Amino acid sequence: MDCRFAFAEAPRRIYWEVTRACDLACRHCRAEAMPRRSPDELTITEALRLLDELGRFGAPAPHVILTGGDPLKRPDLLALVDHAVSVGLPVSVAPSATGLLTRERVRALRATGIEAMSLSLDGSTAGRHDGLRGVPGTFTRTVEAARDVVESGIPLQINTLVTAETLDDLGEIHRCVSSLGAQRWSLFFLVPAGRGRLLTPITPSECEMLFHWVHDRSGAGGPVITTTEAPHYRRVALQRLKYEGRSGEEVRRQPLWRGFGIRDGNGIMFISHTGEICPSGFLPLPAGNVRKQSPVEVYWDAPLFRALRQPDGFGGKCGRCEFRTICGGSRARAYAATGDPL
C-alpha cells in the first residue's frame, strides 16, 4: 500500500460513543439509541483513563469526536471535553437537537475549547426532517441550535443522511445548510446497520450522479462537502480533476487529497459506550475493549485493523479496483452486504 495513504501509526479521527442515551427516535439510528443511559457505560474514571491513553498516539494527535446517542445525556460531558483538551486531543461534539442543547450549553462547550460541533439535518422542511427523527419540532430546534453554534464562534458541520428517502431533497438541504453558515456539510451514505436496515439505499447509478453533483459544487463557495461511508467519491473526483486537466501537483493541493486512504480501520477508530474498540461505528466488529486493552495497541496490532489497512488483500471488485489504495470501498457496507469486511 502507498505509505502516503496508510495510517498505521495513528488514526486521524476517533469516534467515541460516550452514551447510547438519546431523546430522539431516529429511523436510521446506527446505535439504536434508548431514552436512558446504560449501567454498562464507561464510568467517569474509565473515561478519563481512556482519554489519557488516546493521548499516547502522539503528534499529530487524532481528532476525537464525542458522539452517541446524545453526548449531552452524560452529565460529565464538560469534564470529558476539558480533560481531552488538557491532554492535547482536538475535540468535537455531535449532540442531538433536543431540549438539552440550550444556548447556555453551547456557550459552555465553546468555553472548553472544542474545535467543532455537528448537527444532523435530514430534510429541508419540518415534515421531512421530523419524519426521520421521530420527534416533532426537531427541525426547528436544529435550525435554532445551528444559529447558536455559529453565533458562538464554534465551526459548524451539518450531517445529512443519503438514502432513497432524502435523495430528491438534497438540493434544498444544501441551500438550507449554506444559509445557516455551516462550514462543512457531510453526506452520510446509508449503511444498513441498526435501525438503518429499514431504510432504502440509493442505487449505484444514483450514487454516481450524486458524486458528480457534489463535485460540481465543491470549491464553488458555501460549505465544504464531504462524504461518510462513501470513499468511492474520491475516484469520481480524481477522474473529474484529471479530465479538467489538473496537474498532479494541483490534485495534491486539493482538500480531497488529505482524505485519500481513510476508511473504516485505516485512519478511523470507533469506541462504543461500553468500551468496545471497532474499525468504525458502522462496522461493529470489536477488536478489543478499553477496559482490558490499550486502544493504541489495538489500533496498531489487532489483526482486524491490520487487515483493513491492506487493500491488496481485499476480495471482490474492491480488491481488483485500480483505486483500492486511495478508496478501498466502505468496509462497513461490505460487511453489511456479505458478512465479510474484506
N, C-alpha and C positions, 0 to 999 in steps of 0.2 A: 504494500500500500504506500502511496506517496506520503512521505512523512509530514508534508505540509498539512495534510488533511486527516492526520491521526491525532487523537487526543488521549494518548496512553498515560501521560503524566498527571493530568487533572481534567475534570470536566469543566466546560465553560459555564454550564448552568446546572444548579441543583434545585430540584423542586421538592420542597418538604411540605407534606400534607400534615399540618400541625394538629388538625382535628377533622373528623368527618361530620361534626355537628353543623347544621345549617337550617335556617328557617324557610328556605325555598324548597320547591319540589320539582326541579328541572327534569324535563322529559329525557334529556340526553346525559344526565349526570354520570360521569365515569365512576365517581366514588360511591354512588347510590347512598347519598348523604341521608342523615337521620336528624330528628329535632334535637336530640340530647347528646352530650359528649359521652364517649365510651370510657368505661373504667379502665380499659387497657391502653389508653393513650400514654405516650411518654410523659412522665412526671416532669415538673419544673427542673428537678435535679438532673434527670436523664437528658432533658432538652438542652440545658446549659452545657452539659458534658459533650453532647453531640456537636454543638457549635464550636467548642474548643477543639474537638477532633477535626472538624472540617477546616479549621484554620491551619492544620498541618499540610494541606495541599500547597501552601506557599504562594509565592507570586508568579504569575498574576492570579490572584485569588478568584475562585469561582463565584459567580453571581448566585446568591441564594434567593429563591422565590418562595415566600411563605404563602401556602395555598390551603385549600381544604376540599370539601366543606367550606365553612366560613371561618377564616382565622380569628375574626372578631368574637367568636364564641369562646375563645380562650381568654380568660381574664388576665393572664400573664403575658399577653401578646407584646405589649410595650417593653416588658423586661427582656423578652426574647430578642426583639429588634435591638435594644440597647446593647445587649451582650454581643450579638453578632457584629455590630459596628465596632465594638471595642476590641474585638479580635481581628479586625481588618477585613471582614467579609462585606462586600456590597450586598445590599438587601432591597428587595422589592416585596410588595404585599398585594395579594389578589383577593380582596374581600368581596362578599356578596352585597348586592344593593338591597339592604333591609333597613329596618329602623335603627339597627346598631350603628350604621355608618352615618353618624352625625357630622356636622361641620366641626364640632369640637374634637371629635376623634380624628378627623382628617388632619387638623392642625397639630394634634398631639403626635401623630405619626410623622408629620413633617418635622417636628422638633427633634425626633430621634435620629434624623439623618437618612431616612430611606431614600433610595435613588429613583424609584418609580412606583406607580400604583397602576393596577389594571382592573378594568371593569368589563363586564360582558354585555354586549348589545346584539341580540339575535333577530331584531326586527326593526323596521323604520317607523312602526306605529305601535301604540299600546296593545292593540289587538294581536298583532303578530308576535311581539316580544313576550307579552304576558302569557300567551298561549303556550309558549315553550317553557317559560319559567314556572308556570303553575300557580302563581300568586298574583292576583290583580293589583295594579298600582306599581309593579316593579319597574316598568318602563319609566314612569315619572320619577321614581326615586333614583334610577340610574342616571337620568339626564341631570337631575339636581346634584347628585354626588359628583358627577363628572365636572360640573361647573365649579363645585367647591374645591376639587382636587387641582384643577387648572389655576384657580384664583390663589390657592395656597402656594403655588410655585412648584408643586410636585409634577414631574413629567408623567403624562397620562398615556396609557396604552389601552385601546379598546379591543376586546376579543370577540370574534363573531364565528359562530358555527356555520360550516359549509355542509349543507345537506340538501336533498331534493326539496325540502320544505322551505329553505331560505334562499335558494339559488336565484330565483327571479326578483328577489328584494335587495340583492347586494348593491346594486347601483344606488338605490335610495339610502341604504345604510351607509355607504361611502360618503354621501353628501352630508348625512347626519353626523358622522364621525368627524368630518372636516369642520363642520360648523361648531362642534364642541371644543375644538382646539387641541385634539389629541395629537401627540407626536408620532404614535405608531398605531397601526391597525393590523392585528394579527388574525389571519383566517385559519380557523381550526377545522381541518378536514376530518369528517366523521370517521371514527374507528368504532366498529360495533362492539363496544365494551360497556359494562354496567348497564344503565338504562338505555344507553345509546343503541343497544341491539334492536330496539323497537322502531328506530328511525331508518330512513332510506338514504343510502349514499348516492352521490351523483354518478353518472355513467362516465366511462373513460373519455368519450368524445366531449361531454360537457366539461370534464376536468381540463382537457386540452384547450378548449375555447376560453375557459376561465383564466388559465395561466396566461394566455395571450392578452386577455383583458387587463389582468394585473400588470403585465409588463408595459402595456400602453400607458398606464397611469403612474408607473414608477418614475421618479425624477421630474414629475410634472407639477410639483407643489403639493401641498396638503400633507397628510401623514405618510410616513414610510410604511409600505405594505410588506408584511412578512407572512410566511406560511408555517403552520404547525402540522406535523404528520403528513407533509407533502414535500419531501425533499426533491421529488422529481420536477418541481418548478425550476430548479437550478438548470436542468437540461434545456428546458424551453428558453429560459433567459439567456443562457450561454449561446444557444443556437441563434437567437434573435440578435444578440450583440455581434456575433461573427457575421451574420447576414448584413448588418448595418455597417460593416467594415471597420469595427473597432479593433484596435491593435491588442496584442496580448498584455501590454502594459496598461492600456486603458481598462481592460477587463479586470486586471488585478486591483485597480483603484476603485472598483465598484463595491458598495457596501455588501452586495451579494457574496463577494469573494470570501468575506470573513466567516460565512456560514458553510462554505464548502466542506463536506465530510461529516458535519454534525448530524447526528441522528440518534435514535434510541441506543444507549450504551456507549456511544462514541461522542464524547463531549456533553452527554446528558446523563444525569443520575436522578433517581426518584427515591425518596424516603417516606414511607407510609406513617400514618398516625400511631401505629404500633411498633415502628422502628424497622420494618422490612425494607431491604435495600433492593431496588429494582432498576432495570435499564431506563424505564420511563413510567409515568402514571398509566399509560395506555398499554404497557407491556408488563402485566402483573406476574412476573416470574421472579420470585425472591432469590437473590444470590447470597443472602446473609441477613443478619439483623443487628442493628446498632447496640442492642442490649448485650450482645455476646461477642461482636466483632467490630473492628475498626472499619468505618465506611471507606476510609482512604485505602486500606489494604484490600478490601473487597473490590473497589473500583480498579485497582492495579492488577490484582491477581486472580479474581474469580474466573473460572473457565467460561462462564456465560459472557461476561464483559469482554474477555479476550477474543472470543469468537465473533462477537458483534463488531469488533474493531478490525476484522479481517474480511473485507468484502470479496476477496478472491476465493473465499470458502463458501460463499452464498450459493444456493441452488436456484433452479428455475430461471426465469427471464432475467432477474436481477443479477444472478451470477454470470450471465453471458453478456450483459449490457456494457458498452464501452464507457458509460457514465457511472459505473458502480463505485468508483473511488470518491467522486465528489457528491454523489447522491446516495446510492446504496439502498434506496427504497425505504418505505416505512416498515421497520421490523415489527412494529405493533400490529400493523394491518396484515402482514404476512402471518403472524401468529394467530390473529383472529380468524383469518380465512382458512388456514391449513393446519393449525396446531403446532407449526414449526417456525420459530422466528428466523431461521436461516434459509 
